[in-house]
Amino acid sequence: MNHLIEEIPMSYEKKELYHKETTSKIAEAYTSIIKGVKEDVEREGLVKTPERASKAMQFLTHGYQMDAAEILRGAMFKEEFSEMIVVKDIELYSLCEHHLLPFFGKAHVAYIPNGHIVGLSKIPRIVDVFGRRLQVQERLTHQVLQCIDETLNPLGVAVVIEAQHLCMMMRGVQKQNSLTTTSAFTGEFEKTQTRNEFLNLIGSRLA
């Protein structure tokens, strides 16, 4: 594992540990990039930038080291509850695989249990696992849905992601206020009434 965050009990201190060889290899690549844009890698403000950027990239892609299905299986509980469960406004940060620029926004996830429920905190973790990889929003949406669908075997799953992409905002068309929405549905959510109930819930501001 290239990246590990170790929690220290009692003090709540966190230590970030990185594989030295991997960190050094990625840092060398960043050094070449900095030289390639005609900057001075020996300048005071840039001397440690390759190492910092290397560690940042490892953190931003640490989802490759995690098993989303295993996270869900570790918090599954038998329960006869069969109404819609919605976790909305999940903060999302990822890297566009086309330009290695961030996209960020919110994910809204719902499922209808079929004998099992999962700890609510695990849903945002699943979003993080797939988000912390080189991604496109369309694939990310389906990966979250597929993982929940295959692991929990619910009556249905719904995922909607709303995100802004810096590759559109900072370069290319440079449209700062554009928002991209993707959605995916399975099972009961393919029915218009159930899907509309979900969309109304994520669009409302519940007190």
C-alpha positions in Angstrom: 0.0 0.0 0.0 1.5 3.3 -1.1 -0.5 5.5 1.3 -1.8 5.0 4.8 -3.3 7.3 7.3 -2.7 5.9 10.8 -4.9 7.1 13.6 -3.2 7.5 17.0 -5.7 6.7 19.8 -6.4 9.3 22.6 -4.6 12.2 21.0 -6.6 12.0 17.7 -3.4 12.8 15.9 -3.1 11.4 12.4 0.1 10.4 10.7 0.4 10.1 6.9 2.9 7.5 5.9 4.1 7.2 2.3 6.2 4.5 0.5 9.5 6.2 0.0 10.3 4.7 -3.3 6.9 5.5 -4.8 7.1 9.1 -3.4 10.6 9.6 -4.9 9.6 8.2 -8.3 6.5 10.5 -8.6 8.5 13.5 -7.3 11.0 13.0 -10.1 8.2 13.2 -12.6 7.0 16.4 -11.1 10.5 17.8 -11.2 10.5 17.2 -14.9 7.1 18.9 -15.3 8.3 22.0 -13.5 11.4 22.1 -15.6 9.3 21.6 -18.7 7.3 24.8 -18.0 10.6 26.6 -17.7 10.6 27.2 -14.0 13.6 26.9 -11.7 13.2 23.8 -9.5 15.9 25.2 -7.2 13.9 28.3 -6.4 13.1 28.5 -2.7 9.3 28.1 -3.2 9.7 25.1 -5.5 12.5 23.1 -3.8 10.1 20.9 -1.9 7.2 21.1 -4.4 7.9 17.8 -6.2 7.7 15.8 -2.9 4.7 17.7 -1.7 2.9 17.2 -5.1 3.9 13.5 -5.0 2.3 13.0 -1.6 -0.8 15.0 -2.7 -1.2 12.8 -5.8 -1.0 9.6 -3.7 -3.6 10.9 -1.3 -5.9 12.0 -4.1 -5.7 8.6 -5.7 -5.7 6.4 -2.6 -9.0 4.9 -3.6 -7.1 2.4 -5.7 -5.8 0.8 -2.5 -9.4 0.3 -1.1 -12.1 -2.3 -1.6 -15.5 -0.6 -1.7 -17.4 -3.9 -1.5 -15.5 -5.0 1.5 -16.3 -1.7 3.2 -20.0 -2.3 2.7 -19.8 -6.0 3.7 -18.1 -5.0 7.0 -21.2 -3.0 8.1 -24.1 -5.0 6.8 -27.0 -5.8 9.1 -30.0 -8.0 8.7 -33.1 -5.8 8.8 -36.6 -6.1 7.4 -36.9 -2.4 6.8 -37.9 -1.9 3.1 -38.4 1.8 2.7 -36.2 4.1 0.7 -33.0 5.2 2.4 -31.4 8.4 1.1 -28.0 10.0 1.8 -27.8 13.3 0.0 -25.3 16.1 -0.4 -22.3 13.9 0.0 -19.2 16.0 -0.7 -17.3 14.7 -3.7 -13.7 15.5 -4.9 -12.1 13.6 -7.8 -9.5 14.1 -10.6 -10.5 14.1 -14.2 -8.5 11.5 -16.0 -8.2 13.5 -19.2 -6.4 16.6 -17.8 -5.6 15.6 -14.1 -7.6 18.6 -13.0 -10.2 18.3 -10.1 -13.9 18.0 -10.4 -16.0 18.5 -7.3 -19.6 18.6 -6.2 -22.2 16.5 -4.4 -23.4 12.9 -4.7 -26.9 11.8 -3.7 -27.4 8.1 -3.1 -30.5 6.0 -2.3 -31.3 2.3 -2.0 -34.3 0.2 -1.0 -33.2 -2.6 1.3 -34.0 -6.2 0.6 -33.2 -7.9 3.9 -30.0 -6.0 4.7 -29.1 -2.4 5.5 -25.6 -0.8 5.8 -24.2 1.7 8.2 -25.0 5.2 6.9 -21.4 6.4 7.0 -20.4 3.7 4.6 -22.3 5.3 1.7 -20.1 8.4 1.7 -17.1 6.2 2.1 -18.0 4.3 -1.1 -18.3 7.6 -2.9 -14.8 8.5 -1.7 -13.3 5.2 -2.7 -14.3 5.6 -6.3 -13.8 9.4 -6.2 -10.2 9.1 -5.1 -9.1 7.7 -8.4 -8.5 9.1 -11.9 -12.1 9.4 -13.1 -14.8 10.6 -15.4 -18.1 11.5 -13.8 -20.1 9.1 -15.8 -18.0 6.1 -14.7 -18.0 7.2 -11.1 -21.8 7.4 -11.0 -22.1 3.8 -12.3 -19.3 2.4 -10.1 -21.1 3.7 -6.9 -24.4 2.3 -8.1 -22.9 -1.1 -9.2 -21.0 -1.6 -5.9 -24.1 -1.0 -3.8 -26.3 -3.1 -6.1 -24.0 -6.1 -6.2 -23.0 -6.1 -2.5 -26.4 -5.4 -0.8 -28.7 -6.9 -3.5 -31.3 -4.2 -2.7 -34.6 -3.7 -4.4 -33.2 -0.7 -6.2 -30.4 1.8 -6.2 -30.3 5.5 -7.3 -27.2 7.7 -7.7 -27.1 11.3 -8.9 -23.9 13.3 -9.0 -23.7 17.1 -9.6 -20.2 18.4 -10.2 -18.1 21.3 -11.5 -15.1 20.5 -13.6 -12.0 22.7 -13.5 -11.0 21.3 -17.0 -14.1 23.3 -18.2 -13.7 26.2 -15.9 -9.9 26.9 -16.2 -9.2 25.8 -19.7 -11.1 24.9 -22.9 -14.4 26.6 -23.0 -13.8 28.4 -19.7 -17.4 28.3 -18.5 -17.2 29.0 -14.8 -20.8 28.4 -13.9 -21.5 25.2 -15.7 -22.7 22.2 -13.7 -22.6 18.6 -14.9 -25.3 16.1 -13.7 -25.2 12.4 -14.1 -27.6 9.7 -12.9 -28.1 6.0 -12.8 -30.9 3.8 -11.5 -31.6 0.1 -11.0 -34.6 -1.9 -9.8 -37.5 0.0 -8.3 -35.9 3.3 -9.2 -36.5 2.5 -12.8 -40.2 3.1 -12.1 -41.2 6.7 -12.6 -43.0 7.1 -9.3 -40.1 5.8 -7.2 -37.5 7.7 -9.2 -39.6 11.0 -8.8 -39.9 10.4 -5.1 -36.1 10.2 -4.9 -35.5 13.2 -7.1 -38.0 15.3 -5.0 -36.3 14.3 -1.8 -32.8 15.3 -3.0 -34.2 18.5 -4.4 -36.0 19.5 -1.2 -34.5 21.3 1.8 -35.6 19.2 4.7 -35.6 20.9 8.2 
